[in-house]
């Protein structure tokens, strides 16, 4: 089995995303931007939804991945989107 598809690796990526969300939630504003147009943020979301939605999707995918192994790629895709949301929450 490839290392990046190993269940422990997927679990560690998910746990790191949850920890990062917990840490960033103390430092970001109540609303974080999720869409930009012309360099300006034009859509915002509550910080708890924005920071914890991707880790929730990752947790659900952990259970789906046991049945359908290719669903593991959704965890990595969600982690990349999550990194963008963390950056947007801290910078804007």
C-alpha positions in Angstrom: 0.0 0.0 0.0 1.2 3.5 -0.8 2.2 5.6 2.1 -0.1 8.5 1.1 -3.1 6.2 1.1 -2.3 4.6 4.4 -5.1 5.1 7.0 -2.7 6.5 9.6 -1.4 9.1 7.2 -5.0 10.2 6.3 -5.9 10.4 9.9 -2.9 12.5 10.7 -3.7 15.0 8.0 -7.2 15.3 9.3 -6.1 15.7 12.9 -3.5 18.4 11.8 -6.3 20.2 10.0 -8.5 20.2 13.1 -5.6 21.5 15.3 -4.8 24.2 12.8 -8.4 25.3 12.8 -8.5 25.4 16.6 -5.4 27.6 16.7 -6.4 30.0 13.9 -9.9 30.5 15.4 -8.3 32.4 18.3 -6.6 34.9 15.9 -9.0 35.5 13.1 -11.9 37.9 12.7 -15.6 36.8 13.2 -16.1 36.6 9.4 -13.6 35.2 7.0 -13.6 35.8 3.2 -14.3 32.8 0.9 -14.6 34.6 -2.5 -12.6 37.3 -4.1 -13.4 39.5 -7.1 -10.9 42.0 -8.5 -8.6 41.5 -5.5 -11.4 42.4 -3.0 -13.2 40.0 -0.8 -16.9 40.0 -1.7 -18.3 36.9 0.2 -17.8 36.1 3.8 -18.7 33.3 6.1 -18.8 32.8 9.9 -15.4 31.8 11.1 -16.5 28.5 12.7 -18.2 27.3 9.5 -15.2 28.5 7.4 -12.6 26.9 9.6 -14.3 23.6 10.5 -16.2 22.7 7.4 -13.3 21.2 5.6 -12.1 19.1 8.6 -15.7 17.8 8.9 -15.6 16.8 5.3 -12.3 15.1 5.9 -13.7 13.1 8.8 -16.7 11.9 6.7 -14.2 11.0 4.0 -12.2 8.9 6.4 -15.2 6.6 6.9 -16.0 6.5 3.1 -12.4 5.7 2.4 -12.7 2.4 4.1 -15.2 1.3 1.4 -13.9 3.2 -1.6 -10.1 3.8 -1.4 -10.1 6.5 -4.1 -12.1 8.7 -1.8 -8.8 9.3 0.1 -7.9 11.9 -2.5 -10.8 14.0 -1.3 -9.0 14.3 2.0 -5.9 15.8 0.3 -8.0 18.1 -1.8 -9.9 19.3 1.3 -6.6 19.9 3.0 -5.4 22.1 0.2 -8.7 24.1 0.3 -8.4 24.3 4.1 -4.9 25.8 3.8 -6.3 28.6 1.6 -9.1 29.2 4.1 -6.6 29.4 7.0 -4.5 31.9 5.0 -7.6 34.0 4.2 -8.7 33.9 7.8 -5.4 35.2 9.1 -4.5 37.7 6.3 -7.8 39.4 5.6 
